[in-house]
Amino acid sequence: MFEAVEFVDIRPSPDNPNPSPIERMLGTFDSEEDAIGAGRLAKSAFHESDDLTDYRWWIVREPGAKMAQWIADSHNDKEFVLDLTSGQLVEV
């Protein structure tokens, strides 16, 4: 099982100078490929929207995992995977 998750950075304000990002579950999938597809679809929908001021990122992970198997963000078209042997992000 794999889950696709979207995170939205909240802008700091005087009342909340260090806000935590909002985490939104996009779904749980039987295959990593389907979860990545959901992440890509969410990223594409964000770029087609009028609100491009937020910073967002999308990940695919096994449920409850601390490491992501796929990562993308709203500032560029790059996608990454994590090399578990080195701990380095590798561009796809």
Beta strands, then each sheet from edge to edge (+ up, - down):
strand 1: 2-8
strand 2: 22-29
strand 3: 56-61
strand 4: 70-73
strand 5: 79-83
strand 6: 88-91
sheet 1: 2+ 1- 3+ 4- 5+ 6-
end
